[in-house]
Amino acid sequence: MKRWIVRFLIVLGIVTVSMPPAFILTIALLPLWSHIEAAYGIESVGHSGPADWCFELVYVLVVAMVGASFAAIMRRSKRRRAG
């Protein structure tokens, strides 16, 4: 049970830590979203900024990158302790 709680807290931490960078990156990619809307006709930019799907896409990618980085760091640390 303790291992489950630790893993849940790690995932919760990764999901929470990923929000600010995802928001900043979504806003920074505004020219890309405008290009996608102009080139493909997919609604990407509204009067209040990028569409929800833009943030969701960037958020999923950031969570995946942070999670993969955390997993690689943990794997490397386990190898150092074992070897």
Backbone bond lengths (Angstrom), bond angles and torsions (degrees), N, CA, C in turn:
res aa  C-N    CA-C-N  psi(-1)  N-CA   C-N-CA  omega(-1)  CA-C   N-CA-C  phi
1 M - - - 1.455 - - 1.523 110.99 -
2 K 1.308 117.60 -39.08 1.459 120.82 -178.95 1.532 111.22 -63.12
3 R 1.317 116.96 -40.36 1.463 121.20 179.33 1.524 110.94 -61.85
4 W 1.340 117.05 -37.60 1.463 122.01 178.89 1.523 110.31 -63.98
5 I 1.328 116.75 -43.32 1.466 121.10 -179.61 1.524 110.65 -64.42
6 V 1.325 116.86 -42.53 1.471 120.69 179.05 1.519 110.30 -62.06
7 R 1.314 117.57 -45.10 1.470 120.76 179.75 1.527 111.03 -64.25
8 F 1.329 116.69 -40.48 1.461 120.55 177.53 1.522 110.75 -61.18
9 L 1.331 117.19 -43.92 1.459 120.75 179.97 1.528 111.88 -66.73
10 I 1.324 117.39 -35.20 1.464 120.91 176.74 1.529 109.90 -64.89
11 V 1.324 116.61 -46.98 1.471 120.30 179.18 1.528 110.24 -63.03
12 L 1.322 117.08 -42.80 1.457 120.93 177.94 1.524 110.68 -60.65
13 G 1.328 116.66 -40.40 1.462 120.85 177.68 1.522 112.01 -64.39
14 I 1.323 116.75 -43.98 1.467 121.08 179.98 1.527 110.03 -63.08
15 V 1.326 116.91 -44.17 1.463 121.37 -179.57 1.527 110.77 -63.98
16 T 1.331 116.62 -39.02 1.468 120.79 -178.72 1.526 111.48 -73.29
17 V 1.321 117.19 -44.07 1.466 121.40 -178.35 1.527 111.13 -66.22
18 S 1.309 117.69 -25.86 1.463 121.38 -177.07 1.525 113.94 -78.09
19 M 1.327 117.95 -16.02 1.468 119.93 -175.74 1.528 114.00 -64.15
20 P 1.342 120.15 -53.49 1.473 118.60 -178.58 1.531 114.24 -59.69
21 P 1.353 119.03 -46.04 1.472 116.80 178.24 1.525 113.16 -63.11
22 A 1.329 117.00 -35.32 1.463 120.04 178.90 1.526 110.76 -65.34
23 F 1.326 116.74 -41.24 1.461 120.25 178.31 1.527 110.79 -63.50
24 I 1.319 116.87 -47.52 1.469 121.55 -178.96 1.529 110.36 -62.99
25 L 1.325 116.66 -43.66 1.465 120.74 -179.69 1.529 111.28 -65.79
26 T 1.325 117.29 -37.89 1.468 120.41 178.20 1.519 110.78 -61.90
27 I 1.328 116.87 -43.84 1.464 120.74 178.49 1.530 110.07 -67.27
28 A 1.327 116.65 -39.97 1.466 120.27 179.88 1.532 111.96 -64.72
29 L 1.323 116.23 -27.27 1.467 120.64 -179.64 1.531 112.88 -89.05
30 L 1.315 117.63 16.17 1.463 121.42 -179.51 1.533 112.86 -54.08
31 P 1.340 119.80 -40.98 1.473 118.23 176.13 1.537 112.79 -60.62
32 L 1.329 116.86 -36.34 1.466 119.75 177.18 1.522 110.87 -65.30
33 W 1.335 117.03 -44.21 1.465 119.73 179.55 1.535 110.69 -63.52
34 S 1.324 117.16 -38.17 1.466 120.43 177.26 1.523 111.09 -64.13
35 H 1.323 116.13 -40.41 1.470 120.70 178.42 1.526 110.61 -64.76
36 I 1.325 117.08 -42.95 1.469 120.74 179.02 1.531 109.97 -61.33
37 E 1.323 116.54 -41.67 1.466 119.79 179.91 1.527 110.90 -65.73
38 A 1.326 116.75 -43.09 1.464 120.25 -178.74 1.524 111.80 -69.40
39 A 1.319 116.96 -41.01 1.459 120.42 -174.59 1.523 113.46 -79.42
40 Y 1.334 117.17 -38.08 1.460 119.66 -172.04 1.527 113.88 -115.32
41 G 1.321 117.77 -6.86 1.455 120.68 178.42 1.518 113.95 74.18
42 I 1.325 117.52 16.38 1.465 121.51 177.95 1.521 107.51 -88.24
43 E 1.321 117.00 123.76 1.467 121.41 -178.83 1.521 109.59 -60.92
44 S 1.336 116.18 109.87 1.458 121.61 -175.77 1.515 113.40 -121.86
45 V 1.319 116.96 -30.19 1.456 120.45 -176.16 1.525 108.40 -128.49
46 G 1.325 114.63 127.30 1.453 120.39 176.81 1.514 110.00 -112.63
47 H 1.317 116.01 -168.69 1.464 120.26 -179.14 1.527 111.70 -69.88
48 S 1.333 117.51 -19.32 1.469 120.16 -178.48 1.521 113.17 -109.24
49 G 1.328 117.43 15.08 1.461 120.48 177.30 1.519 111.68 117.63
50 P 1.328 115.83 -164.47 1.468 120.25 -178.87 1.529 112.14 -61.49
51 A 1.315 115.71 151.94 1.458 121.67 179.15 1.531 110.01 -68.82
52 D 1.321 115.64 163.66 1.463 120.82 -178.86 1.523 111.87 -58.36
53 W 1.333 116.74 -39.15 1.450 118.57 -176.16 1.535 111.23 -65.16
54 C 1.325 117.25 -27.93 1.462 120.50 177.93 1.529 109.90 -65.37
55 F 1.335 115.76 -47.72 1.457 119.64 178.14 1.522 110.63 -63.23
56 E 1.324 117.28 -43.60 1.460 120.52 -178.19 1.525 111.57 -62.55
57 L 1.318 117.09 -40.97 1.464 120.73 178.03 1.526 110.84 -62.99
58 V 1.315 116.69 -49.00 1.464 120.41 -179.45 1.524 110.05 -64.40
59 Y 1.322 117.74 -39.12 1.466 121.91 179.81 1.524 111.24 -61.70
60 V 1.324 116.83 -46.20 1.466 120.48 178.84 1.526 110.39 -61.38
61 L 1.328 117.00 -42.06 1.466 120.09 179.41 1.530 111.73 -65.67
62 V 1.324 117.10 -40.84 1.471 120.56 179.26 1.524 109.97 -66.93
63 V 1.323 118.16 -43.05 1.463 120.83 178.05 1.525 109.97 -60.89
64 A 1.323 117.47 -42.25 1.465 120.74 178.78 1.524 111.16 -63.34
65 M 1.328 117.35 -41.69 1.466 120.39 179.81 1.520 111.84 -68.13
66 V 1.327 117.50 -42.79 1.467 120.73 179.18 1.531 109.66 -66.47
67 G 1.324 116.87 -42.13 1.469 120.81 177.95 1.509 112.35 -62.77
68 A 1.326 116.90 -43.64 1.464 120.21 178.47 1.524 111.38 -65.60
69 S 1.321 116.65 -38.27 1.465 119.84 177.65 1.522 110.91 -65.12
70 F 1.327 116.45 -43.26 1.457 120.43 178.54 1.526 110.72 -62.40
71 A 1.331 116.90 -43.01 1.467 120.71 179.49 1.527 111.01 -63.26
72 A 1.330 117.13 -40.67 1.471 120.47 179.29 1.522 110.59 -65.79
73 I 1.318 117.04 -40.76 1.467 120.35 178.30 1.522 110.53 -64.09
74 M 1.318 117.12 -43.42 1.465 120.63 179.26 1.521 111.24 -64.65
75 R 1.332 117.80 -40.48 1.459 121.60 178.42 1.520 110.82 -62.84
76 R 1.339 115.98 -44.10 1.458 121.23 -179.75 1.528 109.94 -64.07
77 S 1.316 117.80 -39.93 1.454 121.09 -178.80 1.540 110.82 -69.22
78 K 1.332 117.44 -35.26 1.459 120.49 176.72 1.529 110.93 -65.56
79 R 1.329 116.08 -40.49 1.471 120.03 178.52 1.502 111.93 -63.42
80 R 1.316 116.73 -39.87 1.470 120.48 179.32 1.519 111.03 -65.66
81 R 1.329 116.57 -39.80 1.472 119.73 179.94 1.517 111.53 -69.88
82 A 1.352 116.36 -36.32 1.459 120.33 -177.63 1.531 111.81 -78.55
83 G 1.295 116.92 -30.78 1.452 118.75 -171.83 1.458 112.86 -109.14
